Amino acid sequence: MLSILETIDWSPLFISLKTGAVATILAFFLGIGAARGIMKLNNTAKAVLDGILTLPLVLPPTVAGFFLLLIFSLRRPFGKFLLTEFDIKMVQTWPGCVIAAFVIAFPLMYRNARAAFEQVDVNIIYAGRTLGMTERRIFWKVVVPVAGPGLASGTVLAFARAIGEYGATSMLAGNILGKTRTVSVAIASEVASGNWDTAAFWVCVIVIISFLIVAFINGISGKKIKNVNRWI
């Protein structure tokens, strides 16, 4: 084990954590915004948009990666536009890692945010309106704090999904050491190269991180149950 630690390249871990953090921040705010907006729609529009936003959760990641390639490829109009107008390239770059991780992690944040908002007691919202609070202030000062545990769970799950993403990331960002090789991509690459010890090391790293994330979510849920029991 010591010999592996001496020769290991830690860049996949740093890239995964950096990618996961940025993708989670994007998923957090856009997921909350999407959940808030969809709750105001009629049932038909809500069902259609909800299906579209949740689709990356049920599609194979490689399918999502294929669609991302169709959008951001330099052979496609939008990919050319980003490169010529803003000098932004998604294919075979770290921003591509972020976009792929965000697309796959977003549905988890969105679904948890929507579920948390739907469980908020409407009487609290009515009370805020009675006090003369604006809808924006009610949302951020009343609804979001009440839905806090659900939002926290969604954030942690989105982060876990982002750092573990492989299919879409490998298709859009590729496998460039020190640039786009995340831990998940590194595991597949090391196994393909026959470096089982290195692959096993990265597997252990992912397992430990995943366990800590699950323990954190359980801690959040336990606090929520404790607070509920206190009011019963």
C-alpha positions as CSV (number, residue, x, y, z in Angstrom):
1,M,0.0,0.0,0.0
2,L,2.8,2.4,0.8
3,S,4.4,1.8,-2.5
4,I,1.1,2.7,-4.2
5,L,0.7,5.9,-2.2
6,E,4.3,7.0,-3.2
7,T,3.5,6.6,-6.9
8,I,-0.1,7.7,-7.0
9,D,-1.1,10.8,-9.0
10,W,-3.6,12.6,-6.8
11,S,-4.8,14.9,-9.7
12,P,-8.0,12.7,-10.3
13,L,-9.1,13.3,-6.7
14,F,-8.5,17.0,-6.9
15,I,-10.3,17.3,-10.3
16,S,-13.2,15.2,-9.0
17,L,-13.6,17.4,-5.9
18,K,-13.3,20.6,-7.8
19,T,-15.7,19.4,-10.5
20,G,-18.2,18.2,-7.9
21,A,-18.1,21.5,-5.9
22,V,-18.7,23.7,-9.0
23,A,-21.4,21.3,-10.4
24,T,-23.1,21.2,-7.0
25,I,-23.2,25.0,-6.7
26,L,-24.8,25.2,-10.1
27,A,-27.2,22.4,-9.4
28,F,-28.2,24.0,-6.0
29,F,-29.3,27.4,-7.3
30,L,-30.7,26.2,-10.6
31,G,-32.4,23.2,-8.9
32,I,-34.1,25.5,-6.3
33,G,-35.1,27.9,-9.1
34,A,-36.5,25.2,-11.2
35,A,-38.4,23.6,-8.3
36,R,-39.9,27.0,-7.3
37,G,-40.9,27.8,-10.9
38,I,-42.5,24.5,-11.7
39,M,-44.6,24.5,-8.6
40,K,-46.4,27.6,-10.0
41,L,-47.4,25.9,-13.3
42,N,-50.6,24.0,-14.1
43,N,-50.6,20.2,-13.9
44,T,-50.0,19.6,-17.6
45,A,-47.1,22.0,-17.9
46,K,-45.7,20.7,-14.6
47,A,-45.8,17.1,-15.8
48,V,-44.0,17.8,-19.1
49,L,-41.3,20.0,-17.6
50,D,-40.8,17.8,-14.6
51,G,-40.3,14.8,-17.0
52,I,-37.7,16.8,-19.0
53,L,-35.8,17.9,-16.0
54,T,-35.8,14.5,-14.4
55,L,-34.8,12.7,-17.6
56,P,-31.0,12.7,-17.0
57,L,-31.7,10.7,-13.8
58,V,-33.2,7.8,-15.6
59,L,-31.2,7.9,-18.9
60,P,-27.9,6.0,-19.1
61,P,-25.1,8.5,-18.5
62,T,-23.7,7.6,-21.9
63,V,-26.9,8.8,-23.6
64,A,-26.7,12.1,-21.7
65,G,-23.0,12.3,-22.8
66,F,-24.1,11.7,-26.4
67,F,-26.6,14.6,-26.3
68,L,-23.9,16.8,-24.7
69,L,-21.6,16.0,-27.6
70,L,-24.3,16.9,-30.1
71,I,-24.7,20.3,-28.4
72,F,-21.1,21.2,-27.6
73,S,-19.2,19.6,-30.4
74,L,-17.1,22.0,-32.4
75,R,-18.8,20.6,-35.5
76,R,-22.1,21.8,-34.2
77,P,-23.5,25.4,-34.4
78,F,-23.7,26.0,-30.7
79,G,-20.2,24.6,-30.0
80,K,-18.7,26.7,-32.8
81,F,-20.6,29.8,-31.4
82,L,-19.1,29.3,-27.9
83,L,-15.6,29.0,-29.3
84,T,-15.7,31.8,-31.7
85,E,-17.6,34.3,-29.6
86,F,-16.5,33.5,-26.1
87,D,-13.5,31.3,-26.6
88,I,-15.2,28.5,-24.6
89,K,-14.5,24.9,-25.4
90,M,-16.4,22.1,-23.7
91,V,-15.1,19.0,-25.4
92,Q,-11.9,17.5,-23.9
93,T,-11.7,20.3,-21.3
94,W,-12.4,20.7,-17.5
95,P,-15.5,22.8,-18.1
96,G,-16.8,19.8,-20.0
97,C,-16.3,17.8,-16.8
98,V,-18.4,20.4,-14.9
99,I,-21.2,20.4,-17.5
100,A,-21.4,16.6,-17.6
101,A,-21.4,16.4,-13.8
102,F,-24.0,19.1,-13.5
103,V,-26.4,17.6,-16.0
104,I,-26.3,14.2,-14.2
105,A,-26.5,15.7,-10.7
106,F,-29.1,18.3,-11.3
107,P,-32.2,16.0,-11.2
108,L,-31.3,14.9,-7.7
109,M,-31.1,18.5,-6.4
110,Y,-34.3,19.4,-8.3
111,R,-36.3,16.5,-7.1
112,N,-35.2,16.9,-3.4
113,A,-35.9,20.6,-3.6
114,R,-39.3,20.2,-5.0
115,A,-40.2,17.5,-2.5
116,A,-39.0,19.7,0.4
117,F,-41.0,22.7,-0.9
118,E,-44.2,20.6,-1.3
119,Q,-43.9,19.6,2.4
120,V,-43.8,23.2,3.7
121,D,-47.0,24.1,5.5
122,V,-48.9,26.7,3.4
123,N,-50.1,28.4,6.6
124,I,-46.6,29.6,7.2
125,I,-46.6,31.2,3.8
126,Y,-50.0,32.8,4.4
127,A,-48.7,34.1,7.7
128,G,-45.8,35.8,5.9
129,R,-48.2,37.4,3.5
130,T,-50.3,38.7,6.4
131,L,-47.2,40.3,7.8
132,G,-46.7,42.2,4.5
133,M,-43.6,40.2,3.3
134,T,-42.9,40.0,-0.4
135,E,-43.1,36.7,-2.2
136,R,-39.3,36.7,-2.7
137,R,-38.7,37.4,1.0
138,I,-41.2,34.7,2.0
139,F,-39.4,32.2,-0.2
140,W,-35.8,32.9,1.1
141,K,-36.6,33.8,4.7
142,V,-39.5,31.3,5.4
143,V,-39.8,28.5,2.8
144,V,-36.1,27.8,2.3
145,P,-35.2,27.6,6.0
146,V,-38.2,25.3,6.7
147,A,-37.2,23.1,3.7
148,G,-33.6,23.2,4.8
149,P,-33.1,19.5,5.7
150,G,-34.5,18.4,2.3
151,L,-32.4,20.9,0.5
152,A,-29.3,19.8,2.4
153,S,-29.9,16.2,1.5
154,G,-30.4,17.1,-2.2
155,T,-27.1,19.1,-2.1
156,V,-25.1,16.3,-0.6
157,L,-26.6,13.7,-3.0
158,A,-25.9,16.0,-6.0
159,F,-22.3,16.4,-4.9
160,A,-22.0,12.6,-4.5
161,R,-23.4,12.0,-7.9
162,A,-21.2,14.7,-9.4
163,I,-17.9,13.4,-8.1
164,G,-18.9,9.8,-9.1
165,E,-20.0,10.6,-12.7
166,Y,-18.3,8.6,-15.4
167,G,-20.3,8.0,-18.5
168,A,-21.2,11.5,-19.6
169,T,-17.8,12.9,-18.4
170,S,-15.8,10.3,-20.3
171,M,-17.7,11.1,-23.5
172,L,-17.7,14.9,-23.3
173,A,-14.4,15.7,-21.4
174,G,-12.4,12.6,-22.2
175,N,-9.6,11.1,-20.2
176,I,-6.7,13.6,-20.1
177,L,-4.4,13.1,-17.1
178,G,-4.2,16.2,-14.9
179,K,-7.0,17.9,-16.9
180,T,-10.1,15.8,-17.2
181,R,-9.4,12.5,-15.6
182,T,-11.7,12.2,-12.6
183,V,-11.6,9.4,-10.0
184,S,-14.3,7.4,-11.8
185,V,-12.5,7.8,-15.2
186,A,-9.2,6.9,-13.5
187,I,-10.7,3.6,-12.2
188,A,-11.9,2.6,-15.6
189,S,-8.5,3.6,-17.2
190,E,-6.4,1.7,-14.6
191,V,-8.5,-1.4,-15.0
192,A,-8.2,-1.3,-18.8
193,S,-4.4,-0.9,-18.3
194,G,-4.2,-3.8,-15.9
195,N,-3.2,-1.7,-12.9
196,W,-5.5,-3.3,-10.5
197,D,-3.8,-2.1,-7.4
198,T,-4.2,1.6,-8.4
199,A,-7.8,1.0,-9.5
200,A,-8.5,-0.6,-6.1
201,F,-7.0,2.3,-4.3
202,W,-9.3,4.8,-6.1
203,V,-12.2,2.5,-5.5
204,C,-11.4,2.6,-1.7
205,V,-11.3,6.4,-1.9
206,I,-14.7,6.6,-3.6
207,V,-16.2,4.1,-1.1
208,I,-14.9,6.1,1.9
209,I,-16.2,9.4,0.4
210,S,-19.6,7.8,-0.4
211,F,-19.8,6.4,3.2
212,L,-19.1,9.8,4.7
213,I,-21.8,11.3,2.5
214,V,-24.4,8.7,3.5
215,A,-23.5,9.2,7.1
216,F,-23.9,12.9,6.7
217,I,-27.4,12.5,5.1
218,N,-28.4,10.1,7.9
219,G,-27.3,12.8,10.4
220,I,-29.4,15.4,8.7
221,S,-32.5,13.1,8.6
222,G,-32.0,12.2,12.3
223,K,-32.0,15.8,13.3
224,K,-35.1,16.4,11.2
225,I,-36.9,13.5,12.9
226,K,-35.7,14.7,16.3
227,N,-37.0,18.2,15.7
228,V,-40.4,16.8,14.6
229,N,-40.7,14.6,17.6
230,R,-40.0,17.6,19.8
231,W,-43.1,19.3,18.5
232,I,-45.4,16.3,18.9
